[in-house]
Amino acid sequence: MWDPLTLLSICVIAFLAGGLIVVSERWHGRLTGDSDMSKPQATHLRPAPRVGGVAIVVGSFAGLLVLGSTHRTLGWLWPALFVSAMPVFVAGLVEDITKDVGSLKRLLAAFLSAAIAWWLLGGVSKVGLPWIDAVLGISFVSLIVTMVAVGGCTHAVNIIDGINGLAGMVAVLMAISIALVAWQVEDYAIFTIAASLASATLGFLAWNFPFGRVFLGDGGAYFLGFMLAELAVQLVARNLSVSPFYAVAVLFYPVFETLYSIWRRKFKRGVPVDQPDALHLHQLIFRRMVRVSDLNSTRRYVPPMSNAMASPYLWGLALVGLIPATIWWNNTLLLCISLLVFTLSYIWLYSRLVRWRRPAWLLLPSVRRARTQRHRK
């Protein structure tokens, strides 16, 4: 039903593809490099290619091509998912190269990918409430809900792609959760695709974390976001025992980050919701818990690995929601409680950081020492 050697091969293929992107940077870096380090959301110290998503697509496609020929359970599912993912992946990849595809166009591409997947595989058809499920039985309603849900989740994963290893590792954790639940309900097709996606992303992460030799890019973030959203939707649609709230819980971190950012920009700051800023939680953690001040001046000293050192904080936060979701995938009440716990944890940490009230027990030793020395002076 699954082949560990093939999954390892997928990881190796993605690793080699990522290495090829890195060693050939001198030829394509002028087009693919993320060299604008003055933008608000930038936290990196050196330009790097933004096309790391290609490595994930190549690795997962090659692996599933092999697995699909030997595992009949995969059937039409994985080719349909890859075909559906192409519009949003290509839109993101073009943005990575040209830096000229606006967020609205990329969001529309995500909606198009979701619509194609709905046509090929079906979409959101139940939420566990009879009267809503009856409405979702209307094809047009199901299509619109699927486009908004899958397209929105796809875009949300791109929102959290701001520091080395964050979006990639969170995607790995989400894919592992989906794979574990799929295994428990004996949906081996979903299990194989999710496991393959996790393996390919790990191969990419070897180049991205901690030193950021290649970035996920919009193409990679949108591809991962779409695949994860669709896998969650299909897992619920194909298995009646899986609570619809599992699909929400497994993707809740990037979705909540996006919704919170929209609320913050529109109602707290009064700026357009699509205007980039440096106030995402991962950016606050980077600036206020990881980056330390130069004790002899007002300049900021940025340790070479500080960008990546912020990511484990968010991995831990994501697991606050993912672990309960993976354990209680069939219990709607406990899933709702886990969503509430995650929400309260996020808001507590964000409110502390935005007021510079950093939890001392969460500070890195180097930051704690620097703060102690500054107070002594």
Salt bridges, closest charged atoms under 4 A:
ASP34 OD1 - LYS39 NZ 3.04
GLU95 OE2 - ARG50 NH2 3.76
ASP96 OD1 - ARG50 NH2 3.05
ASP187 OD1 - ARG238 NH2 2.85
ASP218 OD2 - ARG50 NH2 3.82
ASP218 OD2 - ARG106 NH1 2.90
GLU257 OE2 - HIS280 ND1 2.92
ASP277 OD2 - ARG264 NH1 2.62
ASP277 OD2 - ARG265 NE 3.09
ASP277 OD2 - ARG269 NH1 3.33
ASP294 OD2 - ARG299 NH2 2.81
